[in-house]
Amino acid sequence: MARLADYDTDQFQNYAKGRALTEQQLQTWIDAFRAHLPDQRPLSGLDVGSGTGRYTPALADAFGPVIGVEPSVQMRDVAEAQSQHPEVRYLAGSAEDLPVESATADYAVLLQAWHHVQDQPRGARELARVLKPGGRLLVRSGYRDQMPRIWWLEQFPRGPEVDASMFQPLHEVIGTLSAAGFRVRTFGMVQEPSSGTRAELLAQLRLRTHTVFTLFTEAEQEAGFRRLEELVAADPDAPVPAISQPLLTLERG
């Protein structure tokens, strides 16, 4: 799989600001994860592809100690600078090479990270290795045949098409994970609340921290932002529509 983004060169500088979650959005995802995790506490968790730690401290608050595994040195540095949580550690590694002993994690999450895994069969085997029997794997990702409607993306020429090109169909992802010993528990949609106003979203998007921007031509970016600026100027305080996002949950055999 071709590498989609190099987070050590420029994206790390603005990623936390450009991809910031509101408290309501973050709580919505934590509640969604809670519905698929065992009731006992604490749980030992892995945030694989933790980036700047958008979710990691909240996972620790909700469920117990978490290890954030992230290959980008710069993204880990940002995560560590932003939050000194007593139950969070950030380690160098990737889905294919997890720096964790076998059968020690109660759950693992991949939150908008699976499409960045270069060797997915190997990553699936590693995830199965580090999870305890019965451990849960929660994958928040796009799927080519299950793409949500994203208001701002529809303003860019070929926006939804280019976005979908980064992802596999759902059945291929399930096939890879099943081959490593996982079984599907659920697949459903999570209604992510609005990120705020159109003006606020435009300011974030101008930082170009979404991977899809690396696949647009300059002309497509210019056309898309011109369209967005016109729409925002007409009603800057209008809320951005909520989005239904897919969540796949699996269990290690």
Secondary structure, DSSP 8 states (H G I E B T S, - for coil): ------IIIIIHHHHHHHT---HHHHHHHHHHHHTTS-S-S---EEEET-TTTSSHHHHHHHHS-EEEEES-HHHHHHHHHH---TTEEEEE-BTTB--S-TT-EEEEEEES-GGG-SSHHHHHHHHHHHEEEEEEEEEE---TTS----TTGGGSTTHHHHHHTTS--HHHHHHHHHHTTEEEEEEEEEEE---SBHHHHHHHHTT--SGGGGGS-HHHHHHHHHHHHHHHHH-TTSB---EEEEEEEEEE-
